[in-house]
């Protein structure tokens, strides 16, 4: 196991040793860290520049990694990385459409073993781009696999787009065939708030005019805003809507002006993945605080004693530590130097938001350079010691250096 707090240590890696250190860390443990832990921008930059191919595959799955990183991986033209970007739960419609031009669409269909594990899963979004394929067999397969997921909000547009493609590629008989073989692709009650033109298209799936009319409605930003305004909508459902087939670009003015504040907050992390997202719809990290100037001392000595007690961190005390850090009563540099155990202290800082992470990073720059420097063995030892080390981060660095000294 590599604790999440290792991210703050490893972002200090010198380019001279980064590749060696990252390649020597346990692969399974790094997979977990890279795919599930909160990651900072400097750490992601180190992994993208110096990590292994396996580490790149793992980092694609992490929701804290932005669209720009996934675009860089696509630029490499590596088929395995390209497919991983497509499968990621944090992918976007734009990324998936780009992947569809890079890999054979049929290769993006799930295999039998994947399908067997789909029961109860929510990965139907992987099928949405495939219903737009110019290969008739791929469209039919995608619609067939999509049938169990027709209750997903984005599935309505995907099914109708699939019908539209089949009508164009093979004619009305192909549409009738798939609708007859898979009756669960039909619009079945109860389906509240489905526009009448969509009902009409499902009742007449071989009518190109009705299909086009319904898809124009489902693909409009107005329809998206109406759906996102639903207080009961989950983030998974919102992702399904954002990634569903559409012809037009998102109208950010409509989303900025038409969404209630709760929806804007709840789905901001989804909007942030999309190109052109305006600042007013980007996430506001309420964990952040303004950096303090100088040392902020508590007025009451008893409070000082309480903060000293918090230096011994546990999962139970972490919220109180974060409150003190955000209030400026406990400077991040003090906590890096004196907070223990090191794994808890670093993990607490990592979850505190970008400002605290930046302050912690600044506090770690000198001691990591002094104790670990460009010594690969010392870096690896520090990461291996971290899970069970009882002392402070500074003591951890000293111990790692001592263990690996010539």
N, C-alpha and C positions, 0 to 999 in steps of 0.2 A: 504494500500500500504506500502511495505517496500522498501525504496530506495536502488539501487545497492550498494551504499557506505557502507551500513550496513555490507557487507561482511568483510570489513577491521576491523570493530568493533568485529564482532562475531568470527573472527578467534583468538581473544584474550581470548576466553572463557576458564576458568579453567575446567579441566576434572571433578572436584568435582561438578560443577553446570551446565555443558554443557547440559546434558540430560534434566534437569528441565527447563532450559531457552528455548531450542529448542522446547520442547513440549508445551510451553505456548504461542508461537508466532502464530498469525493467520494462519490457514492452507492454505486458498486460497492465501494469500499474500506470504507465503513461497513457495507455488507451483510456482508462477510467478518468484520469485527471483531465486529459485533453477534451474528452467528449462530454463530461458532466459538470466539472467545476467552473465557477466564475473565472474568467480569464481577463487579464489586463491587456491593453493595447501593446505595451512594450514586450510583454511575454509572447503574445501572438506573433509579433514581428520577428522575435528570435526564432520561433518554431518555423515560421514560413521561410525564413532565410537559411536556417541551418538544420532543421529537423529532418528526420528520416521520412521516406515515402509512407511508411505505416503511420507515423505521427501526423502527416498531412491528411491521410484518410480519416484519422480519428478527430482531428480538429474541425473538419467540415461539418460534423454532426453537432457541434456545440452551438446552442442558441445565442451565446454571447458574441459569436463571431459574425461580423457584418457581411453584407452582400459584396462589398468591395474585395474582401479576401477570397470569396468563392469565385468571383470574376477572375482574379489573378490565377487561381488554380485552373480555371477553364482555359486561360491563355497558354498554359503549359501544354495543352493538347494531349495529356495523359488519359487514355481511355478509362482507367480505373478511377482516377480522381474525378473525371467528368461524370461518370455514372454515379459516384458518391454525392456530387453536388445535386444531381437530379433527384436522388432518393432522400436527401436531407429533409427533415421536418421543418427546417427554417428556410427552405428554398423559396423562390418567387416564380411567378408565371414567366417573367422575362428570362430568368436563368434556365428554366425548363425548356422554353421554346428555343433558346440558343443550343442547348444540349441536343435537341431533336435534329438540329442541322449538322451535328458533329458525329453522332452515332446512329447506326441503323435503328429506326423506331422499334422494330420487332425485338431488338436486343434489350429494350427497356421494359418489355413486358415481364411480369413476375413469372418465375418458374414454379413447377408443381410443389416444391418444398416450401417456397414462400407462401403460396396460396393456402397451403395446409395450416400455416401459422397465422393467417389473416383473421380468423374467426374472432370477432369482437374488436378487431384493430381499426384504426382510423388512418389508413394510408391510401385512401381512395384518390387523393389528389395526384398520386403518381400516374393515374390513368387518364386524367383530364387532357394533357397535351396529346395523348395518343389517339384520341377520338378525332383529332384534326389532321391525322396522318393522310398522306396521299396513297398509302397502301391499304387496299380494301381489307385484307386479312387482318392487319393490325387494328383497324377500326372495329371490326367484328369482335376480335378477341378482347379489346379494351371494354366494349359495351357489355360483353358477356361477364367479364370479371367485375364490372361496375354494378351489376344487377343487385347484389346484396346491400349496396350502400346508397340506395336511391333516396333515403331519408336525409342524407347530407345536403346542406343548403346549396352547395355548388353543383350537385349532381344533375339538377334540372337542366342547366345550361349545357353540361357535358353530354347528356343523353341526346338533347335536341341537336347539338352540333354534330354528334356522331351520325344521327339520322340524315342531317344535311349533307355530310360528306358521302355517305353511302348512296344517297340519291344522286349526287353529282358523279360519283365514280362508277356505280353499277346500275342505277335506276331504281324505280319504286319496288320491284320485287325483292331486292336486297333488304330494304327497310321492312317490308312486310314479313320477310323470313325471320329477321332477328327479333322483331316485336312479337311474332307468333311463338318462337322458340323460348323466349324469355319474357313471359307476360309480366314479370315483376319489374320490367323497365317501364311499364305504363304508370300513369299518374293515378295513384289509388288514394281514396279518402282514408282518414281525414288529412287534408293538406290545407291548412289555414293560410290566408294571405297570399295565395298563388294568383298572379294576375290572370284575368280572363283570356288574354291572348295566348298565355302559356297553356291553359286548359284546352283551348281550341287547337293548338299545335299538336298536343298529345293525342287528341281525338282524330286529327287528320295528319299523320306523320309523313305522308307522301306529298303534301301540298307545299311547294317551295316558298310560296308567298307567306303562308301562315308560319312556317319555320323561321323565315327571316324576320318577320314581325315580332315573334316571341323572343328570338335571340337578341334583337335590338333592345327589347325591354329588359331582359335578364342581364345584358351586358352593359347597361347604363349605370353611371355613377349615382343617379337618383335612386335606382333600385337598390344599389349597394348601401347607400346611406340609410334608406328606410330599414333595411335588414339589420344594419349595425346599430341602429337606435333601439333595438329590442333589448331590454334589460336582462333577459334570460339567455342571450346568445353567448356561447362559450368562445374562448379564443380559438379553439380548434375549428369551430363552425365559421368564425370570421376568416380564418386562413383559407378554408374551403371556398368561401365566396370570393376572396381576393385572387385566388389562383385559378378560378373557373374560367372557361372560354369567354373571351370578349374581343370585340373588334376595335373599340376605342380606348384611348389612354384615359387614365383616371383624371377626373376633373377635381383638382385639389380645392378650388374655390367652393365647390358644392360640399365637400367633406369638411372643410374648415368652418363653413357657415351653418351647415345643416345638422351636424352631429351634436347631441347633448354633451355636456362636459364629462359625464361619467363614461360615455363611449369613447371619447377622445383620449381619456386617461387609460382606459382598459385596453384599448387596441393600439396605443401609440407605438409599442414595440414592433407591431406588424407594419404600421405605416413607415417606420424608420427603415425598413428593408427595401422600400420601393424607391426607384429613381424619381427625383423631383419633389420629394416630400418637403413641404414648407416647415420652417422652424416652429410655427405654432402647433404643429401636430407631432413634433418629435417628443420622445419621453422626457419628463422632468424628473430627475433623480432627486427625490425629496430626502434622500439620505445624506446629500452633500451639505456642507457648510462652507462658509468663507474661511480661508486659512487665517489663523490667528497671527497677530503681529506681536512677537515677544512671548513671554511666558504668562499665562493667565492663572493666577493663584486663587484658590478658594479663599473667601473671606474668613471662614470659620476653621480654626485648626482641626476641629473634629472632622470636618469634611476632608481635609488633607489626609488624615489618618484613614478615612474610609477609602480614599483613592489608592493609598498605599496597599491596603488590603486587597483591592481589586487587581493589583499586579499579579496575584496568583489566580489565573483565569481558569474558569471551567465553563462548560456549556450553559450552566445555570446563571453564571455571573456575566456572560458575554453581553446581554442586552444592557446591563448597567454600565459596563465598560464603554460600549458604543455611545451611550448617552453622554458620558463624561468626555469622550473624544470629540463628539460633535459639538458639545457646548464649549469646547476649548479649555475645559478644566484639566484635561489630561492631554498634554501635547503628544502627538504621534511619535516623535523622536524619543520621548521618555519611555513610552510604552514599548517601542522596539528594543530599547536598551535594558529595561527592567521587567517587562511582562513575561510571565512564565506559566505553564510550560510553553516553549517556543512555538509549537505547532498550534496551540490554541490562540496565542497572541497574534501570530501571523494570519490565521484564518479569520479572526475577529476583524482585523484591519482590512482584509480582502473583501469582506462583506459590507464594509462601511461606505462604499461608493468611491467614485473616481478621485475626489479631493483627498480623502484620507489615504487612498492607495498611493497617490502622488507624493504625499507627505512621508508615508512610510518608505517609499522607494528612495526619496532623497536621503532619509536617515540611514538607509542600508548601503548606500553607494560607497562610503568610505570604509566601513568595517568589512564588507565583502571583498573590496579591492585589497585591503591590508592583510586579511587572513587567508583568503582563497586565491586572489589574484588570477593568474593564468595557470594554475595547478589543477589539472583535470582530476587527479585522484582526490584532492581536497574538496572539490565541488561535489563529486559523487558521494564522498563520505558524509558531507553535510546533509544531503538529501536522504541518505540511508539512515542517519541518526535521528532525523527530525521526528518521525512518528512517536518515539518513546522517550525522547530527551526531556528530562525534568527541569532543566535550567532555562535561562533566557536565550534569546536569539544570539546575542553577543557571545555568550558562553558556548553555544553550539558552534559558532564559527571558530572560536579558539580551539575547541576540542577536535573539530575536523582537521584543522591545520596541524595540530600536535600529532594526531594519529598518522598523518601522511607525510610528516617531515622526513627528509632524507636522513 
